[in-house]
Amino acid sequence: MWDAVRAAGALAERALWGAEASVRLGELERGSSLGGRLEELRGRSVLVATGDQLTAALALIELDGVARRLVLCPPDLPRKVVPFVMATAAVDAVVSDRDALEAGAASVGTFVTCSARLAPASSEPAGSHHTEWILLTSGTTGVPKLVVHTLASLAGPIDGDRLLTVPAVWSTFYDIRRYGGLQILLRALLGGGSLVLSSAAESTADFLIRAGARGVTHLSGTPSHWRRALMSPSAHRIAPHYVRLSGEIADQAILGHVRACYPEARIAHAFASTEAGVGFVVDDGLAGFPASLLTQRGAEVELKVEEGSLRIRSARTAIRYLGSSGEPLADRDGFVDTGDIVELRGARYHFVGRRGGIINVGGLKVHPEEVEAVINGHPQVQMSVVRTRKNAITGALVVADVVLRTAPDSAESGRVAELEREILQRCRDALPRHKVPAAIRFVRFLGVAGTGKVVRQHA
């Protein structure tokens, strides 16, 4: 990757800014984050298990083309899962900014410390491997799947991106060890720009202040990230030229809220998954995507819908799953089933939810995201999450937790009751009876997982 970074030019002017430290890309021509031990990692399967995003980014730049395999370990990966990941990926070396025990690498043969304080490099690394990049799925129902990419498949969506004709200062709410964050890292590195990295240790408000101070021009995150950002007064500390939403359904409400906050910015929402790669980007200001995308013959990315599920085939998709599960990543025609259910409404497909997230109410199916889109359309609602609650008669009921844009104080109980009635009536007008929430609970905030997606809890 280093050759491609250098080819993008202006290394002395470009930087990776972390919360505590920063590195000019020009410094990497003369220094190394790996303490002069790069050659020890040549041809190895390397687990990159840093606590800090900056050190992870530096290690990835140096190790691509040198290591046989790079395994990106998200910081929220449960400690008990690390041995499974290491065994599945045949890890024989670990790079970390922590000690071996803390990184879960006590038994590995080669352990290399990575630091944002660059040590002099004895020589420029020569690439000798087509490195496999191993990304982990979220693993919400158990151990994660290990997905095999190459730099070519990861960088495929960047080729021809018109945004990259002008050097940009990128930033993202995502962690770069996840697919969405890695896409932004590569856009910055390969597109001639800089990148402001987020930190799990800082608040959304502090991150926005720091991003604004660095002059961020391009910023990405999930709709949940953006809903939380827009709740902060610090949302006005940035003046982005480009805002990107991905990772969750971008309903019309959040697209409208982002547009209202940043009227001069180009607003886009992208569909991507770790397995399927980037499917498309929509920037017409409307939720969903044009049905015409399914009829473009010979397109770089091919889409089709089978049994309501969106399927994708392109050179951007991952190569395979790693391990012995035997589960194919794509069907025999090369299409990846995303598991995202879409519905055709006129000339546009709309996302209604995940196949695995359906709530069963007396034998009738409810996609939580479909209900949330209706609730979020209320002008006083900032964000919501719809979940299931057990019921002795129907098996489950639909309930909703709602964050208001301006929370009424304790003396406004009448206003709270009125808002509840308004939201429920909105649901009754737009949804079948079994999809209408049985209860609304107003909360001050909703949890967002390390993936950037709202946490869905079942009661």
Sine and cosine of phi, psi and omega as CSV:
sin_phi,cos_phi,sin_psi,cos_psi,sin_omega,cos_omega
0.00,0.00,-0.48,0.88,-0.09,-1.00
-0.85,0.53,-0.62,0.78,0.01,-1.00
-0.88,0.47,-0.64,0.77,0.00,-1.00
-0.94,0.35,-0.59,0.80,0.05,-1.00
-0.89,0.45,-0.72,0.70,-0.01,-1.00
-0.91,0.41,-0.60,0.80,-0.01,-1.00
-0.90,0.44,-0.44,0.90,0.02,-1.00
-0.94,0.34,-0.32,0.95,0.17,-0.99
1.00,0.08,0.06,-1.00,0.10,-1.00
0.79,0.62,0.69,0.72,-0.08,-1.00
-0.87,0.50,-0.60,0.80,-0.05,-1.00
-0.92,0.39,-0.39,0.92,-0.06,-1.00
-0.99,-0.10,-0.16,0.99,-0.10,-0.99
-0.96,-0.29,0.50,-0.87,-0.09,-1.00
-0.52,-0.85,0.34,-0.94,0.25,-0.97
-0.94,-0.34,0.90,-0.43,-0.03,-1.00
-0.97,-0.25,0.88,-0.47,0.13,-0.99
-0.99,-0.13,-0.02,-1.00,-0.02,-1.00
-0.95,0.32,-0.51,0.86,-0.08,-1.00
-0.92,-0.40,-0.33,0.94,-0.07,-1.00
-0.47,-0.88,0.19,-0.98,0.04,-1.00
-0.52,-0.85,0.35,-0.94,0.00,-1.00
-0.66,-0.75,0.79,-0.62,0.15,-0.99
-0.97,0.22,0.68,-0.73,-0.05,-1.00
-0.88,0.47,-0.48,0.88,0.06,-1.00
-0.88,0.47,-0.47,0.88,0.01,-1.00
-0.92,0.39,-0.42,0.91,-0.02,-1.00
-0.96,0.29,-0.25,0.97,0.10,-1.00
-0.95,0.32,-0.41,0.91,-0.07,-1.00
-0.90,-0.44,-0.14,0.99,-0.09,-1.00
-0.66,-0.75,0.14,-0.99,-0.03,-1.00
-0.68,-0.74,0.61,-0.79,0.06,-1.00
-0.99,0.13,-0.13,0.99,-0.13,-0.99
-0.97,-0.24,0.28,0.96,0.11,-0.99
0.88,0.47,0.53,0.85,0.03,-1.00
0.97,0.25,0.25,0.97,-0.08,-1.00
-0.94,-0.34,0.36,0.93,-0.05,-1.00
-0.85,0.52,-0.67,0.75,-0.07,-1.00
-0.89,0.45,-0.44,0.90,0.04,-1.00
-0.92,0.40,-0.33,0.94,-0.06,-1.00
-0.98,-0.19,0.01,1.00,-0.02,-1.00
-0.90,0.44,0.78,-0.63,0.05,-1.00
0.97,0.24,0.11,0.99,-0.05,-1.00
-0.99,-0.13,0.29,-0.96,0.16,-0.99
-1.00,-0.06,0.94,-0.33,-0.20,-0.98
-0.94,-0.33,0.81,-0.58,0.14,-0.99
-1.00,0.02,0.87,-0.49,0.06,-1.00
-1.00,-0.09,0.97,-0.23,-0.16,-0.99
-0.81,-0.58,0.91,0.41,-0.01,-1.00
-0.99,-0.12,0.44,-0.90,0.10,-1.00
-0.99,0.11,-0.40,0.92,-0.10,-0.99
-0.96,-0.29,0.69,-0.73,-0.02,-1.00
-0.93,0.36,-0.56,0.83,-0.03,-1.00
-0.89,0.46,-0.73,0.68,0.00,-1.00
-0.91,0.43,-0.57,0.82,0.07,-1.00
-0.89,0.46,-0.69,0.72,-0.01,-1.00
-0.88,0.47,-0.69,0.73,0.00,-1.00
-0.89,0.45,-0.67,0.75,0.01,-1.00
-0.90,0.44,-0.66,0.76,0.00,-1.00
-0.90,0.44,-0.65,0.76,0.02,-1.00
-0.87,0.49,-0.71,0.70,-0.07,-1.00
-0.96,0.27,-0.55,0.83,-0.17,-0.99
-1.00,0.02,-0.37,0.93,0.03,-1.00
-0.89,0.45,0.77,-0.64,-0.05,-1.00
1.00,0.01,-0.24,0.97,0.03,-1.00
-0.96,-0.27,-0.79,0.62,0.04,-1.00
-0.97,0.24,0.47,-0.88,0.09,-1.00
-0.96,0.28,-0.56,0.83,-0.08,-1.00
-0.49,-0.87,0.70,-0.71,0.09,-1.00
-0.91,-0.41,0.85,-0.52,0.00,-1.00
-0.95,-0.31,0.91,-0.42,-0.06,-1.00
-1.00,0.02,0.91,-0.41,-0.08,-1.00
-0.99,-0.16,0.94,-0.33,0.02,-1.00
-0.89,0.45,0.53,-0.85,-0.06,-1.00
-0.92,0.40,-0.36,0.93,-0.01,-1.00
-1.00,-0.09,0.19,0.98,0.03,-1.00
-0.91,0.41,0.81,-0.58,0.00,-1.00
-0.85,0.53,0.67,-0.75,-0.04,-1.00
-0.83,0.56,-0.60,0.80,-0.06,-1.00
-0.93,0.36,-0.29,0.96,-0.03,-1.00
-1.00,0.02,-0.32,0.95,-0.08,-1.00
-0.84,0.55,-0.71,0.71,0.03,-1.00
-0.86,0.51,-0.61,0.80,0.04,-1.00
-0.89,0.46,-0.71,0.70,0.00,-1.00
-0.89,0.46,-0.70,0.71,-0.02,-1.00
-0.90,0.44,-0.65,0.76,0.00,-1.00
-0.93,0.36,-0.68,0.73,-0.03,-1.00
-0.90,0.43,-0.62,0.78,-0.03,-1.00
-1.00,-0.03,0.10,1.00,-0.01,-1.00
0.78,0.63,0.71,0.70,-0.03,-1.00
-0.91,0.41,0.79,-0.61,0.06,-1.00
-0.83,-0.56,0.19,0.98,0.08,-1.00
-0.37,-0.93,0.53,-0.85,0.00,-1.00
-0.77,-0.64,0.69,-0.72,0.13,-0.99
-0.91,-0.40,0.79,-0.61,-0.03,-1.00
-0.43,-0.90,0.38,-0.93,0.13,-0.99
-0.99,-0.12,0.16,0.99,0.03,-1.00
-0.90,-0.43,0.03,-1.00,0.08,-1.00
-0.98,0.19,0.24,-0.97,-0.13,-0.99
-0.86,0.50,-0.65,0.76,-0.05,-1.00
-0.92,0.40,-0.70,0.71,-0.01,-1.00
-0.91,0.42,-0.55,0.84,0.01,-1.00
-0.99,0.17,-0.03,1.00,-0.01,-1.00
0.96,0.28,0.47,0.88,-0.12,-0.99
-0.84,-0.54,0.50,0.87,-0.08,-1.00
-0.88,0.47,-0.49,0.87,-0.10,-0.99
-0.99,-0.15,-0.01,1.00,-0.05,-1.00
-0.99,0.16,0.52,-0.86,-0.07,-1.00
-0.95,0.31,-0.68,0.74,-0.07,-1.00
-0.89,-0.45,0.84,-0.54,0.01,-1.00
-0.80,-0.60,0.84,-0.55,-0.05,-1.00
-0.85,-0.52,0.77,-0.63,0.02,-1.00
-0.99,0.11,0.71,-0.70,0.02,-1.00
-0.93,-0.36,0.63,-0.77,-0.05,-1.00
-0.59,-0.81,0.49,-0.87,0.09,-1.00
-0.98,0.21,-0.17,0.99,0.10,-0.99
-1.00,0.01,0.97,-0.23,-0.15,-0.99
-0.96,0.29,0.68,-0.73,0.10,-1.00
-0.99,-0.12,0.46,-0.89,0.03,-1.00
-0.85,0.53,0.69,-0.73,0.01,-1.00
-1.00,-0.06,0.75,-0.66,-0.04,-1.00
-0.94,0.35,-0.55,0.84,0.00,-1.00
-0.34,-0.94,0.32,-0.95,0.03,-1.00
-0.96,0.28,0.77,-0.64,-0.03,-1.00
-0.91,0.41,0.67,-0.74,0.06,-1.00
-0.98,-0.22,0.80,-0.60,0.00,-1.00
-0.94,0.35,0.66,-0.76,0.01,-1.00
-0.66,-0.75,-0.02,1.00,-0.05,-1.00
-0.72,-0.70,0.53,-0.85,0.23,-0.97
-1.00,0.02,1.00,-0.01,-0.18,-0.98
-0.91,0.42,0.71,-0.70,0.17,-0.99
-1.00,0.08,0.72,-0.69,0.07,-1.00
-0.97,-0.25,0.86,-0.52,-0.04,-1.00
-0.96,-0.28,0.90,-0.43,0.05,-1.00
-0.95,-0.31,0.54,-0.84,-0.02,-1.00
-0.98,-0.20,0.67,-0.74,0.16,-0.99
-0.96,0.27,0.15,-0.99,-0.11,-0.99
-0.92,0.38,-0.45,0.89,0.06,-1.00
0.88,0.47,0.61,0.79,-0.07,-1.00
-0.93,0.38,-0.35,0.93,-0.03,-1.00
-0.95,-0.32,0.22,0.98,-0.03,-1.00
0.42,-0.91,-0.51,-0.86,0.00,-1.00
-0.94,0.35,0.50,-0.86,-0.03,-1.00
-0.96,0.27,0.35,-0.94,0.19,-0.98
-1.00,0.00,0.55,-0.83,0.03,-1.00
-0.97,-0.22,0.87,-0.49,-0.14,-0.99
-0.95,-0.32,0.78,-0.62,-0.08,-1.00
-1.00,-0.09,0.86,-0.51,0.12,-0.99
-0.86,-0.51,0.18,-0.98,0.23,-0.97
-0.87,-0.50,0.22,-0.98,0.06,-1.00
-0.87,0.49,-0.55,0.83,0.01,-1.00
-0.90,0.43,-0.69,0.73,0.00,-1.00
-0.94,0.34,-0.57,0.82,0.02,-1.00
-0.94,0.33,-0.60,0.80,-0.05,-1.00
-1.00,0.02,-0.11,0.99,-0.03,-1.00
-0.79,0.61,-0.70,0.72,-0.01,-1.00
-0.92,0.40,-0.27,0.96,-0.08,-1.00
-0.99,0.13,-0.46,0.89,-0.02,-1.00
-0.85,0.53,0.81,-0.59,0.05,-1.00
0.98,0.21,0.07,1.00,0.02,-1.00
-0.91,0.41,0.88,-0.47,-0.09,-1.00
-0.93,0.36,-0.29,0.96,0.04,-1.00
-0.92,0.40,-0.41,0.91,-0.14,-0.99
-1.00,0.05,0.05,1.00,0.05,-1.00
-0.96,0.27,-0.29,0.96,0.06,-1.00
-0.86,-0.51,0.80,-0.60,0.02,-1.00
-0.82,0.57,0.72,-0.69,-0.09,-1.00
-0.85,-0.53,0.38,-0.93,0.20,-0.98
-0.97,-0.25,0.98,-0.22,-0.05,-1.00
-1.00,0.05,0.38,-0.92,0.23,-0.97
-0.40,-0.92,0.28,-0.96,-0.02,-1.00
-0.44,-0.90,0.59,-0.81,0.13,-0.99
-0.95,0.30,-0.38,0.93,-0.02,-1.00
-0.91,0.41,0.35,-0.93,0.24,-0.97
-1.00,0.05,0.66,-0.75,-0.09,-1.00
-0.96,0.29,-0.14,0.99,0.09,-1.00
-0.99,0.15,-0.09,1.00,0.10,-0.99
-0.98,-0.22,0.35,-0.94,-0.10,-1.00
-0.84,0.54,-0.73,0.69,-0.05,-1.00
-0.88,0.48,-0.67,0.74,0.02,-1.00
-0.95,0.33,-0.60,0.80,0.02,-1.00
-0.89,0.45,-0.60,0.80,0.06,-1.00
-0.86,0.52,-0.65,0.76,-0.02,-1.00
-0.95,0.30,-0.63,0.78,0.08,-1.00
-0.84,0.54,-0.73,0.68,-0.02,-1.00
-0.93,0.38,-0.58,0.81,0.06,-1.00
-0.88,0.48,-0.67,0.75,0.02,-1.00
-0.93,0.36,-0.74,0.68,-0.09,-1.00
-0.92,0.38,-0.70,0.71,-0.10,-1.00
-1.00,0.03,-0.24,0.97,-0.05,-1.00
-0.98,-0.20,0.11,0.99,0.06,-1.00
1.00,0.10,0.30,0.95,-0.04,-1.00
-0.93,-0.35,-0.11,-0.99,0.08,-1.00
-0.91,-0.41,0.13,-0.99,-0.05,-1.00
-0.58,-0.81,0.75,-0.66,0.14,-0.99
-0.98,-0.17,0.88,-0.47,-0.05,-1.00
-1.00,0.00,0.65,-0.76,0.04,-1.00
-0.99,0.17,0.14,-0.99,0.03,-1.00
-0.63,-0.78,0.72,-0.70,0.03,-1.00
-0.92,0.40,-0.30,0.95,-0.06,-1.00
-0.99,0.10,-0.16,0.99,-0.03,-1.00
-0.93,-0.37,0.43,-0.90,0.02,-1.00
-0.96,0.29,0.29,-0.96,0.08,-1.00
-0.85,0.53,-0.65,0.76,-0.01,-1.00
-0.89,0.46,-0.70,0.71,-0.02,-1.00
-0.92,0.40,-0.61,0.79,0.03,-1.00
-0.89,0.45,-0.69,0.72,0.00,-1.00
-0.90,0.44,-0.61,0.79,0.04,-1.00
-0.89,0.45,-0.70,0.71,-0.01,-1.00
-0.92,0.39,-0.65,0.76,0.04,-1.00
-0.89,0.45,-0.66,0.75,0.02,-1.00
-0.90,0.43,-0.62,0.79,0.01,-1.00
-0.91,0.42,-0.47,0.88,0.02,-1.00
-1.00,0.01,0.02,1.00,0.06,-1.00
0.95,0.31,0.64,0.77,-0.02,-1.00
-0.84,0.54,0.73,-0.68,0.01,-1.00
-0.94,-0.35,-0.42,0.91,-0.07,-1.00
-0.74,-0.68,0.85,-0.53,-0.10,-0.99
-0.70,-0.71,0.72,-0.70,-0.04,-1.00
-0.79,-0.61,0.40,-0.92,0.07,-1.00
0.01,-1.00,0.07,-1.00,0.07,-1.00
-0.97,0.23,0.30,-0.95,0.14,-0.99
-0.80,0.60,-0.60,0.80,0.04,-1.00
-0.91,0.42,-0.66,0.75,0.10,-0.99
-0.82,0.57,-0.74,0.68,-0.08,-1.00
-0.94,0.34,-0.58,0.81,0.05,-1.00
-0.89,0.46,-0.66,0.75,0.03,-1.00
-0.93,0.38,-0.64,0.77,0.00,-1.00
-0.89,0.46,-0.68,0.74,-0.06,-1.00
-0.95,0.33,-0.25,0.97,0.07,-1.00
-0.98,0.21,-0.25,0.97,-0.07,-1.00
-1.00,-0.09,0.66,-0.75,0.11,-0.99
-0.86,0.51,-0.39,0.92,-0.01,-1.00
-0.95,0.32,-0.14,0.99,0.06,-1.00
-0.84,0.54,-0.44,0.90,-0.02,-1.00
-1.00,0.00,0.09,1.00,0.07,-1.00
-1.00,0.09,-0.12,0.99,0.07,-1.00
-0.89,-0.45,0.44,-0.90,0.03,-1.00
-0.71,-0.70,0.94,0.35,-0.11,-0.99
-0.94,0.34,0.53,-0.85,0.15,-0.99
-1.00,0.08,-0.40,0.92,-0.12,-0.99
-0.58,-0.81,0.78,-0.62,0.06,-1.00
-0.85,-0.53,0.74,-0.67,-0.06,-1.00
-0.82,-0.58,0.73,-0.69,0.07,-1.00
-0.89,-0.47,0.67,-0.74,0.06,-1.00
-0.32,-0.95,0.12,-0.99,0.09,-1.00
1.00,-0.04,-0.42,0.91,0.06,-1.00
-0.62,-0.79,0.15,-0.99,0.06,-1.00
-0.93,0.37,0.81,-0.59,0.08,-1.00
-1.00,-0.04,0.99,-0.12,-0.01,-1.00
-0.98,0.19,0.18,-0.98,-0.09,-1.00
-0.89,0.45,-0.51,0.86,-0.03,-1.00
-0.90,0.44,-0.75,0.66,-0.04,-1.00
-0.94,0.34,-0.58,0.82,0.07,-1.00
-0.88,0.48,-0.64,0.77,0.03,-1.00
-0.93,0.38,-0.64,0.77,0.00,-1.00
-0.91,0.41,-0.66,0.75,0.02,-1.00
-0.91,0.42,-0.68,0.74,0.03,-1.00
-0.87,0.49,-0.65,0.76,-0.01,-1.00
-0.91,0.42,-0.58,0.82,-0.03,-1.00
-0.98,0.21,-0.58,0.81,-0.06,-1.00
-0.80,-0.60,0.95,0.30,-0.13,-0.99
-0.91,0.42,-0.35,0.94,-0.03,-1.00
-1.00,-0.06,-0.11,0.99,-0.09,-1.00
-1.00,0.06,0.46,-0.89,0.20,-0.98
-0.99,0.14,0.83,-0.56,-0.05,-1.00
-0.96,-0.29,0.82,-0.57,-0.01,-1.00
-0.71,-0.70,0.51,-0.86,0.17,-0.99
-0.80,-0.60,0.68,-0.73,-0.11,-0.99
-0.90,-0.44,0.49,-0.87,0.15,-0.99
-0.94,-0.34,0.78,-0.62,0.03,-1.00
-0.41,-0.91,0.39,-0.92,0.16,-0.99
-0.58,-0.81,0.32,-0.95,-0.02,-1.00
-0.85,0.53,-0.64,0.77,-0.02,-1.00
-0.98,0.17,-0.71,0.71,-0.14,-0.99
-1.00,0.07,-0.27,0.96,-0.09,-1.00
0.97,0.25,-0.26,-0.97,0.01,-1.00
-0.99,0.17,0.86,-0.52,0.00,-1.00
-1.00,0.05,-0.73,0.68,-0.02,-1.00
-0.23,-0.97,0.27,-0.96,0.10,-0.99
-0.79,-0.61,0.74,-0.67,-0.01,-1.00
-0.89,-0.45,0.77,-0.64,-0.02,-1.00
-0.74,-0.68,0.49,0.87,0.01,-1.00
-1.00,-0.05,0.09,1.00,0.05,-1.00
0.99,0.10,0.03,1.00,-0.06,-1.00
-0.93,-0.36,0.56,-0.83,0.09,-1.00
-0.93,0.38,0.40,-0.92,-0.01,-1.00
0.98,0.20,-0.26,-0.96,-0.01,-1.00
-0.54,-0.84,0.47,-0.88,-0.05,-1.00
-0.89,0.45,0.68,-0.73,0.04,-1.00
-0.89,0.46,-0.36,0.93,-0.01,-1.00
-0.89,0.46,-0.34,0.94,0.02,-1.00
-0.90,0.44,-0.38,0.93,-0.01,-1.00
-0.99,0.12,-0.18,0.98,-0.09,-1.00
-0.93,-0.37,0.18,0.98,-0.02,-1.00
-0.99,0.11,0.99,-0.17,-0.02,-1.00
-0.96,0.27,0.66,-0.75,0.02,-1.00
0.96,0.27,0.19,0.98,-0.01,-1.00
-0.95,0.32,0.39,-0.92,0.01,-1.00
-0.87,0.49,-0.57,0.82,0.06,-1.00
-0.85,-0.52,0.80,-0.59,0.03,-1.00
-0.97,-0.26,0.71,-0.70,-0.01,-1.00
-0.86,-0.51,0.56,-0.83,0.18,-0.98
-0.48,-0.88,0.32,-0.95,0.02,-1.00
-0.86,-0.52,0.84,-0.54,0.06,-1.00
-0.79,-0.61,0.78,-0.62,-0.02,-1.00
0.79,0.61,0.60,0.80,0.04,-1.00
0.99,0.15,-0.11,0.99,-0.09,-1.00
-0.98,-0.17,0.71,-0.71,0.03,-1.00
-0.97,0.25,0.74,-0.67,0.01,-1.00
-0.81,-0.59,0.57,-0.82,-0.14,-0.99
-0.73,-0.68,0.66,-0.75,0.12,-0.99
-0.72,-0.69,0.80,-0.60,0.05,-1.00
-0.17,-0.99,0.11,-0.99,0.08,-1.00
-0.96,0.27,-0.09,1.00,0.01,-1.00
-1.00,0.05,-0.23,0.97,-0.05,-1.00
-0.96,0.29,0.39,-0.92,0.02,-1.00
-0.92,0.40,0.29,-0.96,-0.05,-1.00
-0.99,0.17,-0.71,0.71,-0.08,-1.00
-0.16,-0.99,0.15,-0.99,0.24,-0.97
-1.00,0.07,0.54,-0.84,0.06,-1.00
-0.99,-0.12,0.70,-0.71,0.02,-1.00
0.83,-0.55,-0.06,-1.00,-0.13,-0.99
-0.95,-0.30,0.33,0.94,-0.03,-1.00
-0.92,0.39,-0.44,0.90,0.01,-1.00
0.99,0.17,0.00,1.00,-0.02,-1.00
-0.97,0.24,0.83,-0.55,0.02,-1.00
-0.96,0.30,0.58,-0.82,0.03,-1.00
-0.98,0.18,-0.60,0.80,-0.01,-1.00
-0.82,-0.58,0.29,-0.96,0.06,-1.00
-0.98,0.18,-0.02,-1.00,-0.11,-0.99
-0.92,0.38,-0.28,0.96,0.07,-1.00
-1.00,-0.07,0.03,1.00,0.04,-1.00
1.00,0.01,0.12,0.99,0.01,-1.00
-1.00,0.02,0.69,-0.72,0.09,-1.00
-1.00,-0.09,0.81,-0.58,0.07,-1.00
-0.99,0.16,0.93,-0.38,-0.08,-1.00
-0.96,0.26,-0.36,0.93,-0.08,-1.00
0.98,0.21,0.08,1.00,0.04,-1.00
-1.00,-0.07,0.82,-0.57,-0.08,-1.00
-1.00,-0.01,0.77,-0.64,0.00,-1.00
-0.85,-0.53,0.36,-0.93,-0.04,-1.00
-0.70,-0.72,0.76,-0.65,-0.01,-1.00
-0.99,0.13,0.83,-0.55,0.06,-1.00
-0.79,-0.62,0.97,-0.23,-0.08,-1.00
0.93,0.37,-0.81,-0.58,-0.03,-1.00
-0.99,-0.17,0.36,0.93,-0.10,-0.99
-0.63,-0.78,0.66,-0.75,0.13,-0.99
-1.00,0.00,0.65,-0.76,0.06,-1.00
-0.85,-0.53,0.64,-0.77,0.08,-1.00
-0.97,0.22,0.71,-0.70,0.02,-1.00
-0.90,-0.43,-0.23,0.97,0.05,-1.00
0.47,-0.88,-0.04,-1.00,0.03,-1.00
-1.00,-0.05,0.63,-0.78,0.01,-1.00
-0.86,0.51,-0.60,0.80,-0.04,-1.00
-0.99,0.11,-0.01,1.00,-0.07,-1.00
-0.95,-0.32,0.24,0.97,-0.08,-1.00
-0.93,0.36,0.67,-0.74,0.14,-0.99
-0.99,-0.12,0.76,-0.65,0.00,-1.00
-0.99,-0.17,0.93,-0.36,-0.01,-1.00
-0.94,-0.33,0.99,-0.15,0.00,-1.00
0.84,0.54,0.58,0.81,0.00,-1.00
1.00,0.01,-0.06,1.00,0.02,-1.00
-0.97,-0.24,0.64,-0.77,-0.11,-0.99
-1.00,0.00,0.65,-0.76,0.06,-1.00
-0.74,-0.67,0.83,-0.55,0.16,-0.99
-1.00,0.01,0.89,-0.46,-0.03,-1.00
-0.81,0.58,-0.63,0.78,-0.06,-1.00
-0.90,0.44,-0.53,0.85,0.03,-1.00
-0.91,0.42,-0.65,0.76,0.02,-1.00
-0.94,0.34,-0.65,0.76,0.02,-1.00
-0.87,0.50,-0.62,0.78,0.00,-1.00
-0.87,0.49,-0.61,0.80,0.04,-1.00
-0.93,0.35,-0.73,0.68,-0.01,-1.00
-0.89,0.47,-0.70,0.72,-0.04,-1.00
-0.91,0.42,-0.31,0.95,0.04,-1.00
-0.96,0.28,-0.24,0.97,0.06,-1.00
-0.93,0.38,0.73,-0.68,-0.10,-0.99
-0.88,0.48,-0.33,0.94,-0.02,-1.00
-0.99,-0.11,-0.01,1.00,-0.05,-1.00
-0.99,-0.12,0.77,-0.64,0.07,-1.00
-1.00,0.02,-0.74,0.67,0.03,-1.00
-0.32,-0.95,0.28,-0.96,-0.01,-1.00
-0.47,-0.88,0.33,-0.95,0.16,-0.99
-0.68,-0.73,0.75,-0.66,0.02,-1.00
-0.97,-0.24,0.73,-0.68,-0.05,-1.00
-0.66,-0.75,0.01,-1.00,-0.03,-1.00
-0.96,-0.29,0.53,-0.85,0.13,-0.99
-0.77,-0.64,0.73,-0.68,-0.06,-1.00
-0.87,0.49,0.59,-0.81,0.02,-1.00
-0.61,-0.79,0.71,-0.70,-0.09,-1.00
-0.93,0.38,-0.41,0.91,-0.08,-1.00
-1.00,-0.06,-0.80,0.60,-0.07,-1.00
-1.00,-0.09,-0.11,0.99,-0.07,-1.00
1.00,0.03,-0.62,0.79,0.01,-1.00
-0.40,-0.92,0.45,-0.89,0.14,-0.99
-0.81,-0.58,0.41,-0.91,0.08,-1.00
-1.00,-0.04,0.79,-0.61,0.09,-1.00
-0.77,-0.64,0.35,-0.94,-0.07,-1.00
-0.71,-0.71,0.69,-0.72,0.20,-0.98
-0.98,-0.21,0.74,-0.67,-0.14,-0.99
-0.77,-0.63,0.74,-0.67,0.13,-0.99
-0.97,-0.25,0.83,-0.56,-0.01,-1.00
-1.00,0.05,0.45,-0.89,0.02,-1.00
-0.91,0.42,-0.62,0.78,0.11,-0.99
-0.74,-0.68,0.93,-0.38,-0.08,-1.00
-0.97,0.26,0.80,-0.60,0.09,-1.00
-0.90,0.44,0.52,-0.85,0.05,-1.00
-0.99,0.15,0.09,-1.00,-0.10,-0.99
-0.88,0.48,-0.36,0.93,-0.02,-1.00
-0.99,0.11,-0.10,0.99,-0.07,-1.00
-0.96,-0.28,0.72,0.69,-0.03,-1.00
-0.88,0.47,-0.54,0.84,0.02,-1.00
-0.91,0.41,-0.62,0.79,0.02,-1.00
-0.92,0.38,-0.61,0.79,0.04,-1.00
-0.88,0.47,-0.72,0.69,0.00,-1.00
-0.90,0.44,-0.60,0.80,0.02,-1.00
-0.92,0.40,-0.67,0.74,0.02,-1.00
-0.89,0.45,-0.65,0.76,0.03,-1.00
-0.87,0.49,-0.69,0.72,0.02,-1.00
-0.89,0.45,-0.67,0.75,-0.01,-1.00
-0.89,0.46,-0.69,0.72,-0.03,-1.00
-0.92,0.40,-0.69,0.73,0.01,-1.00
-0.91,0.42,-0.63,0.78,0.02,-1.00
-0.92,0.40,-0.60,0.80,0.05,-1.00
-0.87,0.49,-0.67,0.75,0.03,-1.00
-0.92,0.40,-0.68,0.74,0.00,-1.00
-0.89,0.45,-0.57,0.82,-0.01,-1.00
-0.95,0.30,-0.47,0.88,-0.14,-0.99
-0.95,-0.30,-0.28,0.96,-0.17,-0.99
-0.78,-0.63,0.44,-0.90,0.16,-0.99
-0.87,0.48,0.36,-0.93,-0.13,-0.99
-0.84,0.54,-0.64,0.77,-0.08,-1.00
-0.95,0.32,-0.23,0.97,0.01,-1.00
-1.00,-0.07,-0.16,0.99,-0.02,-1.00
-0.96,0.26,0.78,-0.63,-0.01,-1.00
-0.85,0.53,0.67,-0.75,0.07,-1.00
-0.97,0.22,-0.36,0.93,0.00,-1.00
-0.44,-0.90,0.54,-0.84,0.09,-1.00
-0.89,-0.45,0.76,-0.65,0.08,-1.00
-0.86,-0.52,0.82,-0.57,0.03,-1.00
-1.00,0.03,0.78,-0.62,-0.03,-1.00
-0.78,-0.62,0.29,-0.96,-0.04,-1.00
-0.99,0.12,-0.47,0.88,0.01,-1.00
-0.39,-0.92,0.29,-0.96,0.08,-1.00
-0.85,-0.52,0.59,-0.81,0.01,-1.00
-0.95,0.31,0.63,-0.78,0.08,-1.00
-0.86,-0.51,0.81,-0.59,-0.04,-1.00
-0.96,0.29,0.12,-0.99,0.02,-1.00
-0.88,0.48,-0.37,0.93,0.05,-1.00
-0.97,0.22,-0.16,0.99,-0.05,-1.00
1.00,-0.01,0.01,1.00,-0.03,-1.00
-0.99,-0.13,0.53,-0.85,0.01,-1.00
-0.89,0.45,0.63,-0.77,-0.03,-1.00
-0.97,0.23,0.81,-0.59,0.00,-1.00
-0.96,-0.28,0.92,-0.39,-0.01,-1.00
-0.95,-0.31,0.52,-0.86,0.01,-1.00
-0.92,-0.39,0.65,-0.76,-0.01,-1.00
-0.85,-0.53,0.00,0.00,0.00,0.00
